[in-house]
Amino acid sequence: MDLYSSLLYGSLVTIAVSGFFVISGVILIRLGYRDYHKGAMLLASVFALIFVVLYLTRSSLFPHTRYEGGHRTLYLSVLWSHTFLSILNLPMAVMTLYLAMKGRFDRHKRIAPYTAGVWIYVALTGWGIYFFLR
């Protein structure tokens, strides 16, 4: 497997694993498993950081793939919303983790559902963009 493919598939796997841990974390906290929730969300964050490193490495070494399909408006809508929300999600995730680590659970509980929703949307649309470009 060449470097491009390794970086591409590594980023796809890490963002999927990250999304899985976010969904798991949401389920775990709703079931009352606070410690498992914390572990799941920390793992989600670690895999998201690995994704960012892989994505930025691939983006800096290789040109972007141009979309040539027939649903350009749909593709661009997904791409723009994905890009905007992925940029927004970083400070949201940092703030959500910070509040949890500081024990400010009243504020953490207010922002966490939005952060998780954006995180999952970004992970799913990332896969969607991959399939658009294939």
C-alpha positions as CSV (number, residue, x, y, z in Angstrom):
1,M,0.0,0.0,0.0
2,D,1.4,3.4,-0.9
3,L,1.7,6.4,1.5
4,Y,-1.4,8.2,0.1
5,S,-3.6,5.1,0.6
6,S,-2.2,4.5,4.1
7,L,-2.9,8.1,5.2
8,L,-6.4,8.0,3.6
9,Y,-7.5,4.8,5.1
10,G,-5.9,5.5,8.4
11,S,-7.8,8.8,8.6
12,L,-11.1,7.0,7.6
13,V,-10.6,4.4,10.3
14,T,-9.6,6.8,13.0
15,I,-12.6,9.2,12.4
16,A,-14.9,6.2,12.4
17,V,-13.5,4.9,15.7
18,S,-13.7,8.4,17.2
19,G,-17.4,8.6,16.2
20,F,-18.0,5.2,17.6
21,F,-16.5,6.3,21.0
22,V,-18.6,9.5,21.0
23,I,-21.8,7.5,20.4
24,S,-20.7,5.0,23.1
25,G,-20.0,7.8,25.5
26,V,-23.4,9.3,25.0
27,I,-25.0,5.9,25.6
28,L,-22.9,5.3,28.6
29,I,-23.6,8.6,30.3
30,R,-27.4,8.1,29.7
31,L,-27.1,4.7,31.4
32,G,-25.3,6.3,34.4
33,Y,-21.8,4.9,33.8
34,R,-19.8,8.1,34.4
35,D,-16.4,6.5,34.5
36,Y,-16.9,4.5,31.3
37,H,-18.3,7.6,29.7
38,K,-15.2,9.5,30.6
39,G,-13.0,6.8,29.1
40,A,-15.0,6.6,25.9
41,M,-14.8,10.4,25.4
42,L,-11.1,10.5,26.1
43,L,-10.6,7.7,23.5
44,A,-12.8,9.6,21.1
45,S,-10.6,12.7,21.6
46,V,-7.3,10.7,21.1
47,F,-8.6,9.1,17.9
48,A,-9.8,12.5,16.6
49,L,-6.4,14.0,17.2
50,I,-4.8,11.1,15.4
51,F,-7.2,11.7,12.5
52,V,-6.2,15.4,12.4
53,V,-2.5,14.5,12.2
54,L,-3.2,12.0,9.4
55,Y,-5.5,14.3,7.5
56,L,-3.1,17.3,7.7
57,T,-0.2,15.1,6.6
58,R,-2.1,13.8,3.6
59,S,-3.4,17.2,2.7
60,S,0.1,18.7,2.8
61,L,1.8,16.0,0.8
62,F,-0.9,15.3,-1.9
63,P,-3.2,17.4,-3.9
64,H,-7.0,17.4,-3.1
65,T,-9.2,15.3,-5.3
66,R,-11.6,17.3,-7.5
67,Y,-15.2,16.3,-7.5
68,E,-16.4,15.4,-11.0
69,G,-19.8,13.8,-10.2
70,G,-23.3,14.8,-11.3
71,H,-24.5,16.1,-7.9
72,R,-22.2,19.1,-7.5
73,T,-24.6,21.2,-5.5
74,L,-25.3,18.4,-3.0
75,Y,-21.6,17.6,-2.7
76,L,-20.7,21.3,-2.1
77,S,-23.4,21.6,0.5
78,V,-22.1,18.6,2.4
79,L,-18.5,19.7,2.0
80,W,-19.2,23.3,3.2
81,S,-21.2,22.2,6.2
82,H,-18.6,19.6,7.0
83,T,-15.8,22.1,6.8
84,F,-17.5,24.8,8.8
85,L,-18.7,22.4,11.5
86,S,-15.3,20.6,11.7
87,I,-13.6,24.0,12.4
88,L,-16.3,24.9,15.0
89,N,-16.0,21.4,16.6
90,L,-12.4,21.8,17.8
91,P,-13.1,24.7,20.3
92,M,-16.4,23.1,21.3
93,A,-14.6,19.8,22.1
94,V,-11.8,21.4,23.9
95,M,-14.3,23.5,26.0
96,T,-16.5,20.4,26.7
97,L,-13.5,18.4,27.8
98,Y,-12.1,21.3,29.9
99,L,-15.4,21.7,31.7
100,A,-15.6,18.0,32.5
101,M,-12.1,17.8,33.7
102,K,-12.6,20.8,36.0
103,G,-15.8,19.3,37.4
104,R,-18.1,22.0,36.1
105,F,-20.7,19.5,35.1
106,D,-23.6,22.0,35.0
107,R,-21.9,23.8,32.1
108,H,-20.5,20.6,30.6
109,K,-24.0,19.1,30.4
110,R,-25.3,22.2,28.5
111,I,-22.6,22.1,25.8
112,A,-21.9,18.4,25.5
113,P,-25.0,17.4,23.5
114,Y,-24.2,20.0,20.9
115,T,-20.6,19.0,20.7
116,A,-21.4,15.3,20.4
117,G,-24.0,16.1,17.7
118,V,-21.6,18.2,15.6
119,W,-18.8,15.6,16.1
120,I,-21.0,12.8,14.8
121,Y,-22.2,14.9,11.9
122,V,-18.6,15.8,10.9
123,A,-17.5,12.1,11.2
124,L,-20.5,10.9,9.0
125,T,-20.1,13.7,6.4
126,G,-16.4,13.0,6.2
127,W,-17.2,9.4,5.1
128,G,-19.9,10.9,2.8
129,I,-17.3,13.1,1.1
130,Y,-15.0,10.1,0.7
131,F,-17.8,8.2,-1.1
132,F,-18.7,11.3,-3.2
133,L,-15.1,11.4,-4.5
134,R,-14.9,7.7,-5.3
